[in-house]
Amino acid sequence: MSFQEQLQTLRKAKGLSQEKLAEFFGISRQSVAKWEVGQSYPDIARLIALSEFFKVSIDKLVNDYEENCRLSIEENKVNNINRNIIDFLCRAKKATYAGNGGECKSSRPNSHDLEYVEGNLKYIDTYLGGEKFSGEEGL
């Protein structure tokens, strides 16, 4: 997708008119209109601001292709890592305090610790005192 098409698509997705977008950046509506028809392009400072505003890379804004493969791969990798950590935390909580798991060696004086280890991830729930309650969590 070209810069013109990308800008127009992103602007409309946010429900903004050319005038509102121009107002936000302190420029004229005509400037935005010229960008969207390819008569001119924003300067680098505005390009950076547009990138931040729409939460897309500058590369994604200016390149004439659908997806930037490298960014797409990195984004998917991060999402998978986050999903894996969330899944791990759910299993860990079920295996420790939510599942009445047994205590392990305490990590500090007078603490009660419950621990769950899976691969290179370790979950520790700890509480102080005699009563069980929602304590600290460490990953």
Buried (B, 14 or more C-beta within 10 A) or exposed (E): BEBBEBBBEBBEEEEBEBEEBBBEBEBEBEBBBBBBEEEEBBEEEBBEBBBEBBEBEEEBBBBEEEEBEEEEEEEEEEEEEEEEEEEBBEBBBEBBBEEEBEBBEEEEEEBBBBBBEEEEBEBBBBBBEEEEEEBEBEE
